[in-house]
Every structure is written in structure tokens, then in C-alpha cells.
Amino acid sequence: MKDEHHLAVMHWGTYRVATDNGTITSVSPVEWDKNPSRIGQSLADGVTSEARVKRPSVRLGYLQHGPASREGRGKEPFVEVSWEVALDLVAREMRSVKARCGNEAIFGGSYGWASAGRFHHAQSQLHRFLKGFGGYTASTNTYSSAAGERVLPHILGPLSPLHRQHTHWSELERECQLFVAIGGLPLRNAQVNGGAANDHMLKHWLDRLQQRGVRFINISPVKNDLSAVPDARWLAIKPGTDTALLLALCQVLVSEDLVDHGFIASHTVGFAPFRAYLLGESDGVVKTPQWAAAITGLDAGDITALARTMAASRTMINISWSIQRARQGEQAYWATVALTALLGQIGTPGGGLAFGYACTNLAGAARAVFSGPRLPAGKNQVNSVIPVARLSDMLLNPGGEYAFDGQTLRYPDIRLVYWAGGNAFHHHQDLNRLVEAWRQPETVVVNEQYWTAQARHADIILPVTTSLEREDIGSGGHDGFMIAMRQLIAPVAEARDDYAIFCGLAERLGFGERFSEGRSPAAWLRKLYDDSRPRAQEEGITLPPFDDFWQQGVLEYAPPAKPQVFLAEFRADPQRYPLSTPSGKIELFSDTVAAFGYRECPGHAWWDDEEAQYQQQQAQQWPLHLLSSQPRTRLHSQFDHGSVSRATKIQGREPLWMHPDDAAARGITHGSVVRVFNQRGAILAGAQVSDQILRGVVQISTGAWYDPLDPSQPGSLDKHGNPNVLTEDRGSSRLGQGCSAQSCRVEIEAWREPLPPITVFDQPAFTASPQDVG
């Protein structure tokens, strides 16, 4: 029986999916999407691909020897077992760890985007379950923007609410004259949104701004980071030097008296010590355009001219999340705040600053702000929390001391890792180090849909349904839609919903009724929807009864009546609408941060010359700077096995962009396979030779499934092209402890040996039972 009316909601879009006798026959974007993502075309073949985890599976050594066999993770075959056996094993180990070591010894991973549905959201389900069990060690902040998330509360306010307050694109169209994009405005990043991306609007609004005559400047090592604006001026800056540029721009404003002194006096604190630093009064180095030119590779005259043009124009300065995913990434954000404060345009229509236009589809959207239904999570009885990017440090150094945002903390001793809805072998840096760290806990349990590297490095793997195999409610929270997600196909093989898995475990562990509250998934959907109706009403949104919504299928909220301008109320009356900073104002100098005593964070935006010298020393051995971008053809590592992602591979490997001069110097031709390597490891990639990238810089997308040539050998070559084999697992600073993936140096050579096959999309090795081995 054919069905051409049901919608599939994904983080990268909403699609009409047709099925025939339980098989997907076509996937079409919804008619209201202005620039639909092609990632959706991977659904048809991806959901039922050979890469699916079909049955509960246990690593052979774990069945034979339990936690004592942890060195076998990632090396040994698996044994498919019944659900009863698998759940009994998980429950047994959870009881054991809790009894011996307490709940702090359980790490509830589940970092990542997971499902777009509001009920079957893997992280929410896992965290609710673990809280019901007594709690767990959690993580804080994100790989995407941890440095910014930690520094901004000290100087401007928390990043997450600031991101929701970005000036609407309609106001930029009306008032903006100059748009400065630090890190570009990549269309690939704006394909996605937390919860759902129903209407991709970035290209639409960039087209409208161009038609109105807005000038764009792309400050990035990669020209196509602003590919949607062909006439944008490209300032090809060296990676990791944005802070130096921003400080020089500030110095020009100060030295030429282009500063808005009224705004500085009324809306900021700490200008005097920052001014002294810019003018070299505190360290003997004036932060002139000439100083910055030697660091950034830009022309000093261009830097001076840019500062003057910013001051003479209604200027929006946007800094991408990618800039702060680096050593000292906090300083680039602080310098951006300082520069825009000196210009005095914060809170004006079309001017000021932003942290992430184009980083998701959300920023600048003129949509109602409503979070939609949400699953009650409960309270975590364990206070242990680590910075998310310090995962390997935690596993390798139980009890070890570390500094974080003014605190001195200790890592817990983790004995059991439970992960659902995410892939650490995608997000984390230095994967060879992660492999070592991953073998430290006694037990690793993973709920997973596909045989990713994380599943292959687990002890117990429980197969879960995809969003096409269950009913849910799709809501991006801030994208103006709520969508009924009906089940489109039957669960593949023996896959179960995360909810069903956790219900089974909770029953075994003695809190089944408390976890499920006696509700089926359908009953939960109705309850979550009904519970959200009063909250929606507070936001001026009237939701119909559940049955009407479910029959209607799509709700679109009315847009806000008044366009939004970032920090407009604060600009109009800083006493009545203070910021959440200690002073209530923008802190150009933070007494709080200065008191931490961190060499790398002296209390104001600052260029770390010591780190710069270290990077220069690295460049002598590893001459190419590797950037790892978000992918165009998948979300993080999701659906790398799908047709859209695999069609863009070069001889099966992830494409790597490099300048023609860098390629020619190494005898590399377009379309050939290369070996990219440094002291941490090596990967194979496909050469994409292009003059759209700065000489000395190469770029590869994250998300290629980690596929080591010989998993039994430490540091084995990744034959597929995962850049996190190469990136350094070092915190951005003691303040933010974010990832520093963009501070990575490599060398590249042509690969002249026979190409090894890609095997990560196949099923792993299985054995029928322990008795069949040896």
C-alpha cells in the first residue's frame, strides 16, 4: 500500500516520504523550504543499509571474561545475543558499579544531535533513565562553541540566549551597510538546526541583502566560506590569527579617535586597561595594523581601511563558532565584543555583533521562540560534571586535577560509560588517544542505529530505531513549526526504541514504574504536547488539541509582531535592562577573569604570543595548517554511509581542499589520494585542488567514519579521512577547556601504494558463540 502524505523531520530538513509496502520509494522536500538540504536524499538507502545494527551484540571477549577484557575493544568480533541476555548484562554491570563505586563512576555520554523528535530524543531518554538510577557524571558545554560559552558570561552574557536574540535578517536588510563575516557564512552549516530545520533561509536572506547593496567582507582562509555572496571581498587571513586582526582594528579606532566614547562610558567597564594594552602601555607592544599584518598575512593598509570603513558604516560583525574552536579561542570572541563596543553600534538595527549567523539555521530567523514539548528529565543526584572536550583526559586520569573557569576540579573514576545518540569517535580530538582512553572503563554500553566506530569500540551494543520507525513530535524549538512525525516503516530487524530499552532496564533495576510512569509512547506524546500548551500560550501561541494537531500534521506559528534587534533594550536603558555580567555592562576588562590568575587570560582581549611561537615551531615540522569544517553532505557523522555523502568521496575517501601551489610542490594532482599525517597519526584523503583556499592551509570536513587499517595496531592509518585522528586534544585554555581542533598542523604526501578498501560501512566480524573461537 502506498502512502505519500507523511512527513519525516530531521535536523537538516523536513521531507515528504513515500513508501510502498514498507519500503521508502521517494523523498521530497516540503514546499515551504526555500533552500532544502540534499542530505535528505540519503534517507531512502541509509535507513535500511548494511551499516544498521540489527540485533543486540556483545563483544566476544566481554562475553568470555567481562570487564577484564577491555583491551579487546575495537579489535574483537561480536556475538549476537537475545534482548534478554543483553539487558541482563547491562543491568548486572550497572548494579555492580553502583554498589562498588557509586553513581559518580557512571558516565552518561550521549553528546550529539541524535534524533529530531521531542520524545524519542536519545540524550533526554538516557539522562532521564540514569537520573532515575541515582545519577551519573555528566558533561557541560559543547564541542561546537565551548570557549565562547565560557568566556561570554563574564563579558556579555550566556551564549545560548544571546544566539536566540540575534537581529532578524529583515532588520539587516533594512539597515545594514557593511556585513563583516569572520569565518564566513557557510551555507553548509546553516543546513541544520537543533530539533529540526524546516525552512532554510540563509541563502534567501543573503540574496536580499546583496540586492539592497549591502557590502560583504569574508575574513577566512577559505573563499567559499561565503560562497553565497560572489562579490564579497575576501581577506585571506592565516588560521588562528583573528584575535590579532581584531586588536589592530581596535587600535586604529583608538588612535584615530573613532571610538564612540558615549557608548563606552555608559555601557561598558574596563576601557582604560584595554586601551593601555592596545597602545602598548602595559606590555611595550602597540597593536598596530603593521603588527597584525606580520601575524595575519593581511595588508596593513587593508586593516586600517577596514577599521575606518566599519566606523563610517552601519556595520554588523559576525564571528563564527569555528574561530573559537582553537587554542585561545576565547580571545577572538572577547576581541569581537571589544571591537563592536568601541564602534558603539551594539543594539542598533542592522549593526553590532553576532555569534553565529549561519552556524545553524536558527540565527536571525524571524520565528516565534518556543521550545516545544519536552521530556521531564528529573534531578541528577550526582554533582560531578566535566567539560565535554575533556573526555579522554577524564578516562586516562581518574582523580587528576584540572583547572576550569576559575575552579580547581578533579576527574571522577569512571567505570561504566553509557552512550546513546552521539558518536565520540566523530566529535573528539586525537582519536588514537581516545582509543586508548576508551579502553580504561570496565564496561561501555552503546545504543546505536549504525555500526559506527563508537559501536565497534563498545562492549554491549543495543540496536535502536530511527525516527522513521516510530512516532514522535518534531519541533525545532525556535524555527516556528511543530510537526506530527508518523511511523513510516517497520523497525529494521530487532531494533527497539530507546524508550523501550530503558523501560526494560529500569524494570530490572527496580524503578520501572517511576521511569515510564505507566505510559506508552503514544500516551507520552499526548502528555508532552498537552503540557506544552500553557507554555506556548505564554509566548502568544495557541496550540490546538492534540488530536487536531495529529490529524493536521503541521503547525506553523505566527512570526513575532516586532522585529528583533540584538541587545536593543540594553542599549536603550542599561540600568533598566542590565546584562548578566557582574557589572551589568559589557566588560572590556573582567576583574573576575583576571582573578583566576591564568597566564593565558589576563582579564581583557589579548594576543598570546607564547602560543603563537609554539605554533610557529610546529609549522617548521608540519608546514600545512589543517582546518576541519562542518560537512556539506551530512550532519556531523550522521548518514556518512548514505548516498549523498558517499557520492562526494574521492576514490572512497573524504575530500581535502588544498591550494594548487601546495599540491604541485608535493607532486599531488586533483582527484588523487593523499596521506595526511602528523605526530598523532595519519589518514587517507582525496585531493580537491582549488585556489579557493589560502596557500599553506588545507581543509577537510569532519564526520567520515573512522576506519583504521589495522585496529589491533596502535595508531593505525585511518583509510577513510577522519581529521580528528590528527587534531590535538588540548583545551582551548583553562578558562573554557573547549576543543582546539582548528589549531592543527600536518604534512601531506601522495599515496602511491594500493588503496585499502573502505570497510566501516560493512557489518563487523561476528562469531556465533564463544565456543566457536579457539
N, C-alpha and C positions, 0 to 999 in steps of 0.2 A: 504494500500500500504506500502510495506516495504522499509526502507531506511537505509543502513548500511555504509554510507560514510561520515556522518557529524561528526564534532569534537565538543566536549564540553570542554571548557577551565575553569579551576578552579585554585584557589590559590595553591592547593595541587596536581595539575596534569592536563594533557590533555588526554582525553579519546575518543575512538570511540564509539558512541552511536547508537544503532539500535532501530528503532521504528516500530510499526505495528499498523496502524490505530490510530495514535496519542498517543500510549502507549509505554513507554520505555520497550524494551524486553531484552536488554543486554548492559553492559558497559564494555569496554575492554581498557586497557592502550595502548597508542601508542607504536609502535615497537621500537622507538629510546630511550625510557625511560629505564635507566639502573637499576633502583630500584623503580618501580612505587608504589605509595601510595594506600593502600586498602581503603582509605576514599571514593574514587570514587564509590565504590560499594553501598554506601548509596544513590546515586542519584535516582536509579530506584524507590525505595519506598518512599524516603524522600520528593521528589518534590511534589508528589500528596497526601501526608499523611494527616491524620486527623488534624494535627497541623497547616495546612495552614490557613491564614486569607483569608476568601473567599469573604467578602463583606465589604464595609465601615461600621464601627461600632463606636458608641458613648456610653460612659459610661452613665448609666441611670441618675445618679444624675446630670451630666453635662447637659443633655437634659432638666431636670426639673429646675435646679437652676443656671446653668452656673458656672463661677469660684467660686462662694460661696460654692460649694460642694466639694472642693478639698480634704477634709478628706476622701472621699469615694474612692479615687484611690486605686486600688488593692483589694477592698472589694466588689464592687457592680457589678451587671450583666450589660451586654451591650445590646444595641438596634441596630440592623442592619438598616441602612438608605440608601437612594439613594446617588449616587455620587454627585448630585446637592446639596442635603442638607448638606452633609459632607463638600464639598468645600466651600459652602457659610458660614458655621460655621467657618472654618479656616480663610477665608478671613476677616470675621467680626471681629474676635479676633485680627488678625494681625493689622488691621486698628486701632482698639481701643487702643491697647498697644502702637503703634507708636504715635498716637495722644496725649495720656496721659503722656507717659513716655519716648518716644524717642526710636530710634533703639537699643541703648545700652541695653535696657530691654529685647531684644530677644536673646536667646542663641541658636546658631546653633551647636548642638551637632554632631552627626554623626561620632563619633570616632569608628574606627574599620576597618576591611579589606574589608567589603562589597563585591561587585561583581568584578570579574576579568576583565570585559570589560572596554575599554577605554572611551566609550561614556556613557553607562548606569552605570556609577560609582556613587553610591548614594551620597557620600560626595561631589563630584565635582558638581553634579546636584544641591544639596541643597545649597551649598555655592554660586554658580552662581546665583541661584534664590534669596537668601537673600541679596546678594550684589546689585542685581537689584532693590530690595525693599528699598534700602538705607543703608544696612549694618546690622551688628549684633555683639554681643560679641562672640569671638572665643576662642579656646584653643590652647595651644602650647605644643610641645614635646609629648612624648608617655608614656604609661604605661610600655612599654617594656624596655625602656632604658633612662628615663628622667634624672636620676642622672648623667649618663655618658654623655648624650647630653649637659648638662650644665657645667660640670667641664672640659671636654676635650678642648673646645675652649680656655680656659685660659692657658692650659699647653701643648697642642699638635696641636689641630685643630678640626673643627666640625666633629662629629661622622659620619654623613651620608656620606659625601665624603670619609672619611677615610675608611668606610666599603666597599666602591666600589673599593678602592685601595689595598685591601688585596693581599698579594703574591699569585700567582697562584699555585694550587696544583702541577702542573708539576715541579715548582721550588723547592717545598718542597720535592718532590720525588727525585730530583737530588742532593740536598744539605743538607737537614735537617738530623741531627743525633739524636736529642732529642726533642720530642714534649711534652710540659707540658700543660695539659688541666685543667685549673682552672674552675671548674664547669662542666667538662666533655665535650664530643662531642656527644650529644644525637641525634640519628637518628630520633627520633620523631619530633624534632624541625626543622630539615632540610627537612621535607616533604613539607614545604610551602615556598612561595616566593611572594613578592608583585607583583600583576598583574597576574602572572602565574608561575608554576614550571613545565617546560617541560621535563627536563632531571635530575632526581635525582642522584646526583653524589657523595655524601659524602661517602657512603659505598664503591663505586668503588675506590675512591682515598685512603681511609684508608686501603683497601686491598693492594693496590700497595705500599703504604709506608711501610706496615708490611713486604711485600715480599722483599723490599730493605733493611730491617734491622733497620728501624727507631724505636727507643725506645719510648714508651709512658708512661706518668705518669698521672694518673687520680686523681686530688685533688678535692674530693667531698664527701659529706656524703653518696652518693648513688653509689654503684659499677656499676650498669648498665647504669649510665650516659655515660659510654664509652663501651657499650656492643659490639660494632663492633670490638673492639680490645681485644680479650680474654686474651692475655698475658700482658696487660697493668698493671703496678704496681698501686695499689690502696692505696692512702694516705687518710684515712677516717677522714677528718677534721670536727670539730664541725661547724655547720652553723653559719655564721656571723663573723667568726674569720679569714677570708682570709687576711685581711689587716695586722694583727699581724704576720702571716706567712711571708708575702711579706717583711715586715720591717725587720724581723730577717734574711731573705736571704740577704737583702741589707747590714745588719750589718756584716755578715760574709764576704761578698765581700770587705767591707771597712777595717775590722780589719785584714784580711789576705792579703790585698793589691792585690786583684783580680779584681780591678776596671780598666776599660780602661780609663786612665787619659787623653789620647789624645782626645778621643771622648767627654769626659766630658768638656774639655777645649774649644773645637771647636764647639760643637753642643748643649750645654746646658747652662743655667744660674741657679744660686741659689744652687750650690752644697754645699757650706760652711755651711749655716744654716741647711740644711738637714743632712749633716754629723754630725753636732753638736747634732742634735736630736737623730740620731741613736746611738751615743756614750754616750748619757745621759748627755752631757754637758749643755743642755738647760733645762732639767727637772729632772735630777738626776736618770733617769731610762735607763740603757743600754738595747737596744732591741736585746738581745742575743737569741740564739736558746732555752736556758733554760727558758727565759722569755716567749717566744712564745709557748713553749711546754705546759706550765701551762694553757695557754689560749685556744690553738687549740686542745689539746688532742693528738697531734703528738709527736713522739720521738725527743728529741733534737739532738741526733746523726743523725737521718734521715734528719733533717733540714740542719745541717751542711754539710752532704754529698751531699744533693741536690744542695746547692749553689756551691760547688766545681765542681760537675758534669756539671752544667749549664755553668760555666766559661770555662771548658775544652772541651766543645762540641759546635757544631753549633746548637743553641737552639732556637726553636720557642716557645713563651709563649702566649697562647691564654686564654683570660678571657671571660667567657660567660656573656650574658646580665643578667642572673638570679642573679649573685653575687651582682650587684648594685641595685637590687630591694629590698633594705633593708635599715634600719637606717644606715646612714653614708656610703651608697653605693658608694658615690663619692670617698671616700678614697681608696677603693680597686682598682679602676681604676687608681687613681693617683699613688698609690704604684706600680702598674704593669708597668706604664710608667717609674717610677724611677728605678725599678729593671732592666728593659731592657736597659735603658740608661747607667746604671753602667756597665752592661755586654758589652756595646759598639757594639752590633750586629744589632741595628736598621738600616734598609736599606740594609742588606746583603741578598743574595739569600738563602732561607731556614732558616734564623734566624730572630731574632727581636721579634715583638709582633703583636697581632691581637685582635680585639674586636668583636668576634662573629663568628668564623668558626663554622658552624653547627647551628647557631641561626636562619638562614634561608638557603635556598638552594643557595643563591647568592654568599656568601663569598668564594673567591678563584676560582670562575668559570672563565675559560679561554674563555669568551664570549665577543662579542662586547658590548660596553657600549653605548646604545641608548635608550632614554626614550620612543620612540614610539609616536603615536598620543596622543594628549591631548586636552581636552575641555577648551577653554578660560574661565577663572574664573572671570575676571573683578577685580575691586578695591573695597576693603572694606572701606567705609566711616567712620566706627567706629573703634577707636583705642583700644578699651577695649579687653584685652586678659588675660586669666587666665592659670596657669599651669594645664594641663589636669587632674592630680590626685587630684586637689583641688575642684572638682565638688561639693561635699556635703558642704564643707566649704563655698563656694560661695552662695549656696542656703540658707544655715542656717544663714549666717552672712552678709546680704546685707549692704554695706557701711563699713564693717570691714576692718581693716588694717592688712597687712601681708608683710613679707619680702621675697624677691625672687631675687637671683642672683645679689645682690648689690643694689637693688631698694626697696623702700617702696611704696607699692601699696594699693589700696582699691578695694574690691569686688563690682561689679555692683549689682544693684537691679533688678534681673531677674523676669519678669512677664510671659514670654512665652518661653517654650522650644520646639524646633522643631528638631526632631532626624530622620535621615534616614541612614540606612546602619550601624548598630552597636548595641551594647547591653550593656548599662551601668551596668545592673544587672549581667553582667558577669565580666567586667573589674574592676569595682570599689571595694574598700575595705569597710568592715564593712557594709554589706547590710542592716542591721536593721537601722543603721544611715542614709543610703541612702534612705530607705523607708520614714523616717521622712522628710528628705531634699526634696524629690521628691514631697511631698505634699505642698510645700511652693509656687511655682509659681501659677499664675492664670489658665494657660492652658498648657497642654502637648499634643503635636501632634507627632505621630509616623507613618512613612511609614515603613511597615514591611511585610515580607512574611509569618512569622510563629507567633503563639501565645506564644512568649517568655514572660518572666517575665516583661520585659520592656513594651511590648504591653499591658499586663494585668494591668499595672500601669499607662496607658495613659488615656487621655480623648477622643481623636479622633484618630482612627486607620484606616489608608488607606492601602488597600491591594495592594502589588506590585508584579510584575512578577519576576521570577528567570531568570538567564542567559540562561536557556534552552528554554525560552518562548519569546525570542526577538533576533534580530540580533545585532552583535557588532564586535569589533576587539579586539582580545586577544594579549596582549604584556606585558611581564614581565619587560620590560624596560632594563634589564641587563642580560637576560637569553638567548639571541641570536635567538629568534623566534618571528614571528608575524603570527597570525592565524585568518582566517575568521571564525567567530562564527555565524553559521546559526541558525535560529529558528528551534527547534526540535519538540516541542509540542505546542499546543494552550495554551494561558493563562488560568490558573486554575480559574474557577468561574468568578468573576468580577475583577480580578487583572488587574492593569494597570501599564505601565512603569512609573518610577519616572519622566521621562521627560514629559509624558502626564499629570501627576498630576500637575507638576509645571507650565506647559503651561496653564492649566485650572485656577490655582490660579493667575498666572501673568495676565491673561486676566481680571479676576475680580478685580485685584489691579491696573490696568491701565498701565502695562508695558509689555503686552503680546508680541508685535512685537519686542521689544528690547530684551526680553529673548529668543525667538525662532528664531529670525532673518528670520522668514518665512520659516524655513526649516523643513522637515520631518526627522525622524530618519535616513532614508536611505540617504538623502541629507547631513546630518551631518557627517555620516560615510565617505562619499566620500570627504567632505571638510577637515575633520580632517586628513585623510590619505594623501591627496594632500598637506596640509600644512606641514606635517611631512617630506616630501621628501627632501626639501632643507636642513633641519637639519640632516637628515640621510646622505646626500652627504658630509656634513662637517665632519662626522665621518667615511668617506670612505665606506659608504653603499649605493648602488644604488637600490632604490625601483622601481619595475615595475609599469606601470599604474594601477590605481585602479581596472579596470575591469579584468586585467590579474591576479592581486593578488586574487581577489574574486573568480575567476574560479580555480586558482591553489590551494587555500585553505591554504597552509603552506609556509612561507618563513623562511629560516634559514640563518642567516648572517654568513659570513666568520669569523673565530676567529681572534683575534689580531695576527699580524705577529711576535710580540716580546712578550715574557713572561713578566708578571708584577711582580715587586718586591716592596713591601710596603716601601715608603719613600726613594727609591733608589736615586732620584735626590737630595733630601735634604742631604743625606749622602755624595754624591759626591761633592756637592758645596752648603753649607748652605748660602752663600752670594747671589748667583745667584738664588737659589730656597729656599727662606726662608719660614718658617711656617707662619701661620696667627696669631700667638701669638704676644703680644706686643713687645717682644724682637726678634721675628723671629726665636727663638730657642726653644728647649724643656725647659719648666720652672719647674725645680725641686723645686724652691720656686717662688711663684707668688706674686709680690707686689700688684697686682690688688685684688686678693682674700684676702690677708692679710688686705687690707684697708677696706674691708667690715665690719671688726670688729666682725665676727661671732665666738663665742667661739668654735664651732664645726669644724671650717675651718681656722686654724691658718696660712695658707699660704704654707704648704707643706704636703705631705702624713703623716697621723697622726692617732694614735690609740686613740679612745675616751674611756678612762677608766670610765668616768662618765656614759656613755651609757651602757658599759659592766656591771657595777654594777647594773644598773636598770634592765638589762636582767636577771642577777643572782637573783635579788629579785623576779622577775616574775616567775622564774623557781621554787621557793620554793612552790608556789601555783599551778603552771601549769608546770609539770615536763617534758613534751614532746615538742620538737621543731617541729612545723608543717611547712613543705615545700609544696608549691603549684606549681606544674610543668605544662608545656605545655602538652596537651593530645596527646596520640598516635592515637586516633580513630576519631578525628575531628579537625577542625581548631578553636581554642578558643571555643566558644559555638556553632559554625555552625555545623549543622547536628548531634547534640546530639540526636535528635529524629530519626536519621537514623539507619539502621540495623547494621552497623559496630559498632557504639558506643554502642547501646543497648545490643549487644551480649556480651560485655565485662563487663557489670554490674554484681554485686554480689547481688542476690535477689533484683534486680532492682535498687541497689544503686551504687554510684561511688566507685571503689576500692580504698582502703587506704593501703599503704605499711607500715608494722611495723616489727620490729625485733622479733624473737621468744621469747627472754627473756622478752621483754616488753609485749608481748601478754600473756605469761604464768603468769606473775605477776598479770595480771588483769583478769585471767580466760577466755581469748579470744582465740578462735580457728579459724583456717583458714576457710574462707567461711562464717563466721557468720557475723551478723550485729552489729555494734557498734555505740555508741553515742559519738561524739567528741564535746567537749564544752570548753568554757572559759567565761570570764565576758561579752563578746559581744553577745554570742548566742550559738546555738547548731545545729548540723547536724547529720544525719544518714549516715553511710558509710558501705561498705563491707570490711571485714578484709582480706588483702592479706599478709599473714605471710611469711617473707623471710629474709634470712641472707645477702641479698644484700644491706641492709641499716644499718647505724650505730645505735647502741643502743641509746635510748633517742631521736631518730629522727623518725618522721613519714612523709609520703609523699602522697599527693592526687593531681590528676590533676584538673586544673581549667576547667570550661565550662559546668558542669552539670547544667541544667536549674533549677534555684531557684524555689522551690516548697514548700512553707510554709504550715504547717499542718492546721493552722487556720489564714488566712490573716487578720481577724478582730482583732487579738490579737497582741500587740507589742511584738517583739522578739520571735515570734512563731518558733518552731522547723522546720528546713528545712529537709524534709524527704528524699531528693534525694542525697545530698552530695556536695553542693557548698561551697568550702573552704572560699570564700570571705564573708560568714556570720561571720567568725572567725577572719579574718585578720584585723590589726589595720589601721585605716585611719589617719595616721600621716606621714607628709612629711619626705623624706629621710634626708633632712637638709634644712636650709634656703637658701643654695646655689642652690640646684637642685629642691627641692619640688617635687621629684618623689615619686612613691608609695613605701611603705616599707612592701610589702606583706610577704617577707621571714623572717621578724622579728616577728614571731608569736608563742606564747606558748599555749598549750592546755593540757587537760586531756582527757582520754578515758575510757569508761566503756562498758561492754557488754549490749546489748539491750535485755531485757527479756520480753517485752510486745508484743502484737500482732503487726505485721508490718502494718503501714498505706499504702494504695495504692498510687502509683505514678499517679498524675492527671495532671501534667503540659503538657503532650503531647496530652491531650484531648482538645476539644473546651471548652472555658469558658462558664459560665452561660449567657444565653440570655433571654430577655423578648421581647415580640412583640412590646410593646409601653409603655410609662409611665402610661397610664391608666390601664394597666394590673396589676400594683403593688398597693397594698393598696386599 
